Amino acid sequence: MAPSRKLLWSSILLATTSVPASARDWLVHDQKEYLAAAAAAKAGDVIRLADGEWKDFPVLLQGEGTAKAPITLTAQTKGKAILTGASSLRMAGNYLVVSGLVFRDGAAPGAEVISFRRDARTYASHSRLTEVVVDHYNKADRRAEDRWVSLYGTDNRVDHSWFAGKGNLGVTLAVIRPKGQPQANRHRIDHNYFGPRPPLGSNGGETIRLGTSDESLSDGANLVEDNVFDRCDGEVEIVSIKSGANVVRGNLILQSQGSIVLRHGNGNVVERNVFLGKGKPHTGGVRVINERQVVRGNYMEGLAGISFTSALAVMNGVPGSSLARYHQVSGAVVAGNSMFDVARVTLGAGADAERTAPPVDSTIRDNLFTASADAKGGGVLRLDGDVGGITFTGNVSQGEVPGALASGVRKATIATKRAANGLLYPTDPALAKLGAPPDLKPVTLGEVGPSWYAKADGVVAFGSGRSVPVQAGALDAAVAAAKPGDVLRLAAGRYTAAAPLRVSVPLTLAGPASAEIAFSAPSLFVLEEGGRLRLEGLTVTGASAPRQSGNAVIRTAAKSTIANYALEIVGTAFNGLDGAPDFDLIATTPGTFADDITIDKVAVAGLSGTVLDAAAETGTKGYYAAEHIAITGSRFAQIGALASVLRGGTDESTFGPEVIVRGNAVAQSGPALLTLSGVQSALIDGNMFARAGLIAVANSVGAPETRITGNRFAQTSEPQVTQLYPQGAPRVQVSGNIMSGDAS
């Protein structure tokens, strides 16, 4: 950090111990007392919110402190002043400090939970937000947008705070640079815990964004330093840089899907960060766009992302690009990075009919590359476009090296050993001079966030709770009383459900095939907020369901839910689902989103609708129903359709949907068997389709991959694969299939 910035923040840190003798310390117990104290507060004063719940509290802290005597708002006891309901915080003025507060059990009524401004003309500068928690503080509709922290003004700091569980649309923390205000911000964002953010299923799920397109060609000069990003999976951009002269340094990125993306703006630096993907899909490193970007001294291990989320992705640009598209890479320097056990390094990423401007005047030097076991062909380096404008020197790769890089990338075995800092380094002294520096010290979980608030736990796993025996006649009560992770073990017999069983926790229903559930409501299960469901080894019949259109065995909630759900159906048989039109097995609803939908070793005999209807999210904003869908090893007879999966629009900020249909047998369906539109990864492999309808795949933007391999089509039409938009470079493989007129 520059000495001037160190001096600035040292003065703020010392402020609480160096205050005027006349400073007041206010303990307030309600909003009226707070308003009186805030109106009277002077430099050096401290306002303390009494311990307890503060509901529907629109906090405004406005005033003029000094570097040595800021105005401070804090909790009587850190972590015990809880702002709930429709609460929010605005700061305006100079030298203000807010600390020790917790936001949870509610949502801000407007567009921001915490804002460094009062209004469009009154900002906060030289101010600090420290040891503040925002915990699952979401609007009720996941499609309703807000930001948890909006930084305006200049020279502000956000540090040692805790942000996790953002499930609705909008950036977690954003530096706002309004159009027509191109001045540098110089904000510092450091030592924060950015905890799990589940996939949003649309654009707008960034964890940090620095700027916007409008003023992206001017410098923001912000510092993002020594933070932990833990399972931040909202979208492809974990940190989205949309201004210039920013520094992203010393952060730890843990099992987070996406990358640090130099999306707009020039002259940014990404250095000394540690990326640990642990093989998790779509974990990426750094994506380079625009001019004079520097990526140096970073350590990356176990990153499984490819294409835009490669460990390193240097993109092609759009000639004459608008502010909102892709400027050509020019003058980039990628030096002294270690990329170990990674799936891909992609150069010329995104090259297509629109993105035709290759990187120029750039250098990639002194880097180490080793490929993961999943890297195809044993090599990690992939050229998607012309790399003649990049100079390669002193790089070493363990694995195949493309001929165009041979002069600057040497192939060699890179033996490594884990050092005291937990990172891998070459044992060969010559190679040890390359790659990430030996003095890296990854920031730890104990160094970030407030010490008094625990880091986030993972999702409760199926089968991790109690094992609860259930007899016929007691199913409704057992589901209603279930705790997270419970397994309801059904004995042999017939179970009836006259009303939908509402699931609001991770829950498993298991039993022998002789445990049959019959339902007479329009749906058997409804997945409410927090619900996740696994069915295992049961029999389900819909013969008693109403004779009306639109029934479903499993339906997601009627209104938007914030928590992502999961659905697993294993070894279960379904029948009697053809007594009414459009009877679906699984019906998704708008505003709900699944991490995973798995259908494995299932038998369906007689279904008038669709096994999986995942096309409820219509429109052009890129919403879709599920991240991962797998239909495997199952048998379907006389069904309307197998699946309909839709992702609309042209946005490239998400990973899914990903669809696997493998090893199934379908005997007779309606005219449309499988409809996939906008799916990013589709594998249809080893299936038997007899007297079945059309498989139609419509590829969208990005780099979608479609593989239709090793299937048998008997009295079934040949699959159709089309492209919806000229942008993107779809990869399509249709091979090893057998077309036959014999369905026997």
SEKEGU-513832 format. One record per residue (C-alpha): residue in one letter; x, y, z. Coordinates in steps of 0.05 Angstrom, whole numbers, padded with zeros to 5 digits, always signed. Example, Ala and Ser with C-alpha at 12.3 -4.5 7.8 and 13.67 -1.06 7.14 Angstrom:
A+00246-00090+00156 S+00273-00021+00143 
This chain:
M+00000+00000+00000 A+00024+00070-00015 P+00051+00107+00047 S-00004+00160+00044 R-00058+00106+00047 K-00023+00072+00105 L-00022+00139+00142 L-00096+00152+00128 W-00119+00085+00155 S-00071+00086+00214 S-00103+00152+00235 I-00173+00121+00232 L-00151+00060+00271 L-00124+00104+00326 A-00185+00148+00327 T-00222+00109+00381 T-00165+00122+00430 S-00148+00193+00410 V-00211+00235+00419 P-00227+00304+00445 A-00237+00310+00520 S-00307+00336+00508 A-00329+00276+00466 R-00394+00243+00487 D-00411+00169+00491 W-00485+00157+00478 L-00522+00092+00494 V-00588+00093+00458 H-00646+00045+00467 D-00695+00062+00412 Q-00699+00098+00346 K-00722+00164+00378 E-00661+00165+00423 Y-00617+00149+00364 L-00644+00206+00322 A-00630+00255+00379 A-00559+00229+00389 A-00544+00228+00314 A-00568+00300+00306 A-00524+00324+00363 A-00462+00281+00349 K-00396+00318+00339 A-00326+00297+00322 G-00302+00244+00371 D-00371+00224+00395 V-00392+00151+00400 I-00464+00127+00392 R-00478+00057+00418 L-00540+00017+00400 A-00565-00022+00460 D-00561-00097+00455 G-00623-00129+00425 E-00666-00127+00363 W-00674-00063+00323 K-00730-00076+00275 D-00748-00034+00213 F-00693+00016+00229 P-00670+00062+00173 V-00604+00085+00202 L-00573+00151+00178 L-00505+00170+00205 Q-00486+00239+00179 G-00435+00287+00206 E-00365+00315+00203 G-00312+00279+00243 T-00237+00286+00236 A-00181+00238+00222 K-00164+00235+00296 A-00235+00241+00322 P-00286+00207+00277 I-00360+00201+00293 T-00372+00128+00311 L-00434+00085+00310 T-00426+00018+00343 A-00461-00035+00385 Q-00464-00036+00461 T-00434-00105+00454 K-00405-00124+00386 G-00451-00172+00350 K-00510-00162+00397 A-00545-00103+00364 I-00585-00139+00310 L-00618-00099+00255 T-00677-00138+00227 G-00738-00129+00183 A-00735-00069+00135 S-00671-00040+00164 S-00615-00004+00127 L-00555+00041+00138 R-00534+00105+00103 M-00470+00143+00118 A-00456+00215+00095 G-00402+00264+00112 N-00329+00254+00131 Y-00291+00210+00180 L-00348+00166+00202 V-00339+00096+00231 V-00393+00041+00237 S-00376-00023+00273 G-00403-00084+00309 L-00473-00086+00278 V-00509-00147+00250 F-00561-00147+00194 R-00603-00210+00190 D-00675-00235+00188 G-00699-00184+00139 A-00683-00144+00077 A-00669-00071+00060 P-00732-00036+00034 G-00693-00002-00022 A-00636-00017-00069 E-00580-00018-00016 V-00571-00048+00053 I-00510-00005+00069 S-00495+00057+00029 F-00438+00107+00034 R-00485+00164+00015 R-00548+00197+00039 D-00573+00216-00030 A-00547+00230-00100 R-00510+00292-00077 T-00486+00275-00006 Y-00432+00222+00000 A-00387+00194+00054 S-00312+00200+00048 H-00254+00180+00092 S-00303+00134+00128 R-00300+00063+00152 L-00346+00002+00158 T-00312-00050+00203 E-00334-00114+00238 V-00404-00110+00208 V-00444-00172+00190 V-00495-00180+00134 D-00523-00251+00140 H-00574-00278+00089 Y-00607-00209+00088 N-00646-00221+00024 K-00708-00195-00011 A-00763-00246-00015 D-00760-00251-00091 R-00693-00275-00116 R-00703-00235-00179 A-00710-00169-00140 E-00644-00132-00141 D-00605-00098-00086 R-00534-00089-00064 W-00510-00104+00006 V-00456-00051+00007 S-00450+00008-00041 L-00387+00049-00036 Y-00392+00121-00060 G-00347+00180-00047 T-00272+00173-00038 D-00221+00142+00010 N-00269+00096+00047 R-00253+00029+00078 V-00292-00036+00088 D-00254-00085+00131 H-00260-00145+00177 S-00334-00153+00160 W-00376-00215+00144 F-00420-00223+00082 A-00452-00290+00066 G-00516-00321+00039 K-00536-00269-00013 G-00588-00306-00053 N-00624-00251-00092 L-00602-00211-00152 G-00548-00158-00143 V-00475-00149-00126 T-00454-00164-00054 L-00407-00104-00051 A-00400-00051-00106 V-00359+00011-00117 I-00407+00058-00152 R-00378+00107-00202 P-00437+00145-00231 K-00436+00169-00303 G-00402+00236-00307 Q-00361+00225-00244 P-00295+00195-00267 Q-00252+00214-00208 A-00212+00161-00171 N-00246+00129-00110 R-00186+00101-00072 H-00229+00055-00030 R-00197-00001+00009 I-00233-00068+00017 D-00193-00113+00063 H-00195-00171+00112 N-00268-00187+00099 Y-00301-00255+00098 F-00342-00264+00035 G-00377-00329+00051 P-00419-00376+00009 R-00461-00345-00046 P-00500-00399-00084 P-00508-00398-00160 L-00558-00344-00177 G-00579-00373-00243 S-00573-00306-00280 N-00526-00247-00289 G-00519-00202-00228 G-00488-00250-00178 E-00419-00218-00171 T-00388-00215-00102 I-00349-00151-00115 R-00355-00102-00172 L-00310-00041-00180 G-00345+00008-00226 T-00391+00002-00285 S-00384+00007-00360 D-00401+00082-00364 E-00338+00107-00330 S-00295+00044-00340 L-00241+00080-00381 S-00224+00124-00321 D-00185+00102-00260 G-00218+00078-00196 A-00153+00064-00159 N-00186+00017-00109 L-00151-00036-00067 V-00181-00105-00054 E-00133-00138-00006 D-00127-00197+00042 N-00200-00220+00037 V-00226-00292+00036 F-00276-00312-00018 D-00306-00377+00007 R-00352-00415-00041 C-00373-00352-00077 D-00411-00385-00135 G-00460-00331-00156 E-00437-00325-00228 V-00375-00326-00273 E-00347-00262-00244 I-00327-00266-00170 V-00292-00199-00173 S-00313-00157-00233 I-00265-00100-00249 K-00299-00044-00289 S-00251+00014-00279 G-00176+00026-00282 A-00115+00026-00236 N-00145-00022-00185 V-00103-00071-00146 V-00129-00140-00125 R-00076-00168-00079 G-00064-00223-00028 N-00134-00252-00028 L-00152-00325-00016 I-00204-00354-00064 L-00231-00420-00037 Q-00272-00468-00080 S-00307-00410-00114 Q-00338-00418-00182 G-00316-00361-00228 S-00256-00316-00235 I-00226-00248-00221 V-00247-00214-00286 L-00214-00152-00315 R-00278-00137-00352 H-00270-00063-00367 G-00217-00010-00352 N-00142-00009-00361 G-00079-00014-00319 N-00104-00061-00265 V-00060-00106-00224 V-00078-00176-00198 E-00021-00201-00155 R-00002-00250-00100 N-00071-00281-00094 V-00081-00355-00077 F-00135-00394-00114 L-00152-00463-00087 G-00206-00498-00128 K-00199-00569-00101 G-00226-00595-00168 K-00293-00561-00160 P-00326-00549-00228 H-00319-00479-00258 T-00267-00456-00208 G-00225-00405-00246 G-00168-00356-00239 V-00160-00291-00278 R-00193-00268-00343 V-00156-00213-00380 I-00190-00161-00425 N-00170-00089-00444 E-00103-00053-00439 R-00041-00056-00394 Q-00067-00108-00346 V-00016-00142-00300 V-00025-00212-00271 R+00036-00231-00230 G+00058-00274-00172 N-00008-00311-00164 Y-00015-00384-00141 M-00070-00428-00171 E-00082-00500-00153 G-00138-00550-00170 L-00177-00503-00215 A-00226-00542-00259 G-00253-00485-00301 I-00245-00481-00376 S-00260-00429-00429 F-00277-00363-00395 T-00263-00393-00326 S-00195-00422-00343 A-00139-00412-00293 L-00117-00358-00342 A-00162-00334-00399 V-00134-00281-00445 M-00193-00260-00488 N-00203-00238-00559 G-00235-00170-00567 V-00287-00138-00611 P-00259-00089-00663 G-00286-00019-00647 S-00318-00047-00585 S-00371-00007-00547 L-00359+00004-00473 A-00403-00055-00456 R-00370-00107-00500 Y-00298-00132-00503 H-00240-00085-00516 Q-00178-00116-00547 V-00123-00141-00500 S-00062-00097-00508 G+00001-00090-00466 A-00017-00146-00418 V+00037-00176-00373 V+00027-00245-00343 A+00089-00262-00303 G+00113-00307-00247 N+00049-00346-00234 S+00042-00419-00213 M-00017-00456-00244 F-00015-00527-00217 D-00065-00583-00229 V-00109-00538-00271 A-00156-00559-00327 R-00142-00504-00376 V-00104-00441-00396 T-00141-00409-00454 L-00110-00358-00501 G-00154-00322-00551 A-00214-00342-00509 G-00281-00325-00539 A-00256-00320-00610 D-00316-00321-00656 A-00347-00282-00713 E-00354-00220-00668 R-00292-00226-00624 T-00239-00224-00679 A-00186-00178-00648 P-00130-00221-00618 P-00085-00199-00560 V-00027-00153-00581 D+00037-00125-00551 S+00031-00172-00491 T+00079-00216-00452 I+00071-00283-00417 R+00135-00301-00380 D+00165-00342-00324 N+00101-00381-00308 L+00094-00454-00288 F+00037-00497-00315 T+00015-00568-00296 A-00048-00600-00321 S-00102-00635-00281 A-00120-00707-00296 D-00183-00680-00331 A-00143-00638-00381 K-00154-00671-00448 G-00092-00694-00485 G-00048-00684-00425 G-00036-00610-00440 V-00063-00549-00405 L-00050-00496-00458 R-00105-00484-00508 L-00104-00434-00566 D-00174-00411-00587 G-00147-00354-00630 D-00085-00321-00658 V-00030-00312-00606 G+00021-00278-00652 G+00014-00214-00611 I+00038-00248-00547 T+00112-00257-00531 F+00126-00320-00491 T+00191-00326-00452 G+00216-00371-00397 N+00152-00410-00385 V+00152-00484-00367 S+00094-00532-00377 Q+00088-00604-00356 G+00048-00632-00414 E+00040-00621-00487 V+00057-00551-00514 P+00024-00524-00577 G+00073-00513-00633 A+00059-00439-00635 L+00085-00432-00564 A+00146-00478-00568 S+00197-00421-00570 G+00173-00392-00505 V+00143-00450-00467 R+00189-00508-00449 K+00161-00577-00436 A+00190-00609-00374 T+00172-00651-00313 I+00156-00605-00254 A+00166-00643-00190 T+00138-00605-00130 K+00138-00606-00055 R+00090-00571-00007 A+00124-00516+00032 A+00109-00489+00102 N+00058-00440+00073 G+00018-00499+00047 L+00033-00485-00027 L+00070-00527-00078 Y+00139-00506-00104 P+00187-00541-00153 T+00241-00583-00122 D+00288-00566-00180 P+00325-00502-00160 A+00323-00475-00231 L+00248-00483-00236 A+00239-00455-00166 K+00260-00387-00194 L+00197-00387-00237 G+00124-00384-00217 A+00094-00356-00153 P+00142-00325-00103 P+00164-00367-00043 D+00144-00314+00008 L+00069-00319-00005 K+00031-00324+00060 P-00042-00340+00045 V-00090-00301+00089 T-00127-00347+00137 L-00200-00351+00158 G-00179-00328+00227 E-00152-00263+00199 V-00215-00241+00164 G-00284-00220+00187 P-00302-00204+00259 S-00273-00253+00310 W-00341-00257+00346 Y-00382-00284+00286 A-00371-00356+00262 K-00354-00371+00190 A-00409-00402+00148 D-00424-00476+00149 G-00440-00518+00088 V-00507-00542+00064 V-00539-00596+00107 A-00528-00662+00070 F-00582-00713+00055 G-00579-00768+00107 S-00540-00729+00158 G-00596-00725+00210 R-00639-00775+00248 S-00666-00840+00220 V-00742-00838+00234 P-00786-00900+00223 V-00854-00884+00193 Q-00916-00927+00190 A-00976-00921+00143 G-01021-00864+00167 A-00965-00824+00197 L-00930-00795+00135 D-00961-00725+00138 A-00941-00716+00211 A-00871-00743+00199 V-00857-00695+00142 A-00884-00636+00182 A-00839-00654+00242 A-00776-00668+00203 K-00710-00635+00221 P-00655-00618+00171 G-00620-00680+00145 D-00672-00730+00172 V-00687-00795+00136 L-00759-00819+00140 R-00756-00895+00132 L-00824-00919+00107 A-00845-00990+00123 A-00880-01033+00071 G-00951-01012+00061 R-00996-00960+00027 Y-00990-00887+00047 T-01040-00835+00026 A-01033-00760+00020 A-01096-00718+00012 A-01058-00652+00013 P-00989-00633-00013 L-00931-00651+00033 R-00893-00587+00043 V-00818-00596+00050 S-00777-00539+00081 V-00714-00576+00104 P-00665-00624+00071 L-00705-00689+00076 T-00700-00761+00051 L-00758-00810+00043 A-00733-00881+00036 G-00766-00948+00036 P-00775-01013+00000 A-00812-01014-00067 S-00871-01042-00028 A-00878-00975+00007 E-00927-00941-00040 I-00949-00869-00034 A-01015-00851-00067 F-01037-00778-00071 S-01103-00746-00087 A-01081-00673-00088 P-01054-00636-00150 S-00984-00647-00123 L-00952-00697-00075 F-00892-00654-00054 V-00882-00579-00054 L-00811-00553-00042 E-00817-00491+00002 E-00762-00443+00024 G-00703-00485+00049 G-00731-00550+00023 R-00688-00604-00009 L-00716-00673-00024 R-00689-00743-00037 L-00735-00801-00054 E-00702-00869-00050 G-00730-00938-00067 L-00804-00921-00063 T-00866-00930-00107 V-00910-00869-00122 T-00977-00871-00157 G-01019-00814-00182 A-01080-00855-00200 S-01122-00817-00149 A-01098-00747-00169 P-01151-00699-00194 R-01173-00706-00266 Q-01148-00637-00284 S-01092-00608-00326 G-01026-00589-00293 N-01015-00640-00238 A-00944-00655-00215 V-00914-00705-00167 I-00862-00654-00144 R-00871-00579-00152 T-00827-00522-00130 A-00856-00465-00089 A-00911-00421-00117 K-00871-00358-00100 S-00797-00342-00106 T-00749-00376-00057 I-00681-00350-00038 A-00648-00415-00017 N-00628-00461-00075 Y-00659-00530-00071 A-00635-00599-00092 L-00676-00658-00115 E-00653-00730-00119 I-00697-00787-00141 V-00663-00854-00138 G-00690-00924-00150 T-00762-00902-00146 A-00821-00925-00190 F-00878-00880-00214 N-00944-00900-00246 G-01014-00874-00257 L-00990-00806-00280 D-01031-00807-00344 G-01102-00799-00318 A-01103-00724-00333 P-01070-00681-00386 D-01001-00649-00375 F-00986-00690-00313 D-00912-00677-00297 L-00865-00715-00252 I-00826-00651-00234 A-00852-00581-00248 T-00808-00521-00234 T-00836-00451-00222 P-00808-00382-00236 G-00764-00352-00182 T-00738-00419-00156 F-00671-00450-00171 A-00639-00519-00162 D-00566-00532-00150 D-00578-00604-00173 I-00635-00646-00200 T-00617-00720-00204 I-00662-00775-00232 D-00626-00842-00227 K-00650-00914-00236 V-00722-00891-00239 A-00780-00926-00273 V-00838-00886-00301 A-00897-00922-00334 G-00951-00876-00361 L-00940-00801-00357 S-00981-00752-00397 G-00935-00692-00386 T-00860-00683-00377 V-00812-00720-00331 L-00776-00654-00318 D-00807-00589-00338 A-00751-00538-00326 A-00775-00485-00375 A-00816-00440-00330 E-00765-00383-00331 T-00783-00347-00395 G-00758-00280-00421 T-00690-00254-00443 K-00653-00240-00377 G-00619-00307-00375 Y-00657-00338-00317 Y-00661-00414-00315 A-00686-00468-00268 A-00628-00512-00249 E-00552-00512-00251 H-00541-00588-00258 I-00591-00638-00286 A-00576-00712-00292 I-00624-00765-00318 T-00588-00832-00316 G-00600-00907-00318 S-00676-00901-00319 R-00734-00931-00358 F-00791-00890-00386 A-00852-00919-00421 Q-00909-00881-00453 I-00890-00811-00431 G-00906-00743-00459 A-00835-00717-00458 L-00770-00731-00421 A-00747-00660-00406 S-00754-00587-00427 V-00698-00541-00404 L-00695-00467-00422 R-00645-00412-00411 G-00665-00349-00449 G-00627-00287-00470 T-00555-00274-00492 D-00519-00263-00426 E-00453-00300-00415 S-00448-00294-00339 T-00472-00363-00317 F-00446-00434-00321 G-00510-00472-00332 P-00554-00505-00344 E-00514-00569-00350 V-00554-00630-00372 I-00534-00703-00374 V-00580-00756-00404 R-00543-00822-00402 G-00560-00896-00403 N-00636-00890-00405 A-00689-00928-00444 V-00749-00891-00472 A-00805-00931-00503 Q-00856-00884-00536 S-00864-00811-00523 G-00900-00750-00550 P-00874-00710-00610 A-00821-00671-00570 L-00779-00718-00528 L-00722-00672-00505 T-00720-00597-00515 L-00657-00561-00492 S-00650-00486-00507 G-00592-00444-00482 V-00562-00503-00444 Q-00487-00493-00435 S-00467-00566-00431 A-00508-00623-00457 L-00488-00697-00458 I-00537-00746-00488 D-00501-00813-00487 G-00515-00887-00490 N-00591-00883-00491 M-00643-00925-00526 F-00699-00885-00557 A-00756-00925-00589 R-00817-00893-00621 A-00796-00829-00586 G-00803-00756-00605 L-00752-00705-00628 I-00689-00686-00591 A-00679-00611-00606 V-00619-00573-00580 A-00614-00498-00592 N-00546-00470-00572 S-00539-00399-00546 V-00481-00352-00532 G-00415-00367-00499 A-00382-00434-00514 P-00437-00485-00505 E-00419-00558-00514 T-00467-00610-00542 R-00448-00684-00546 I-00498-00734-00574 T-00460-00800-00575 G-00471-00875-00574 N-00547-00873-00575 R-00596-00918-00613 F-00654-00885-00647 A-00708-00935-00666 Q-00768-00906-00704 T-00744-00840-00676 S-00723-00777-00713 E-00651-00756-00719 P-00632-00702-00667 Q-00632-00629-00689 V-00578-00581-00665 T-00585-00507-00682 Q-00552-00441-00661 L-00596-00384-00636 Y-00547-00326-00642 P-00486-00311-00685 Q-00443-00297-00623 G-00409-00355-00588 A-00372-00415-00612 P-00413-00478-00598 R-00377-00544-00597 V-00421-00599-00625 Q-00405-00673-00629 V-00456-00721-00658 S-00424-00789-00667 G-00431-00864-00657 N-00507-00863-00659 I-00549-00917-00693 M-00611-00899-00732 S-00660-00957-00741 G-00731-00969-00764 D-00736-01028-00718 A-00761-01013-00648 S-00761-01085-00624 
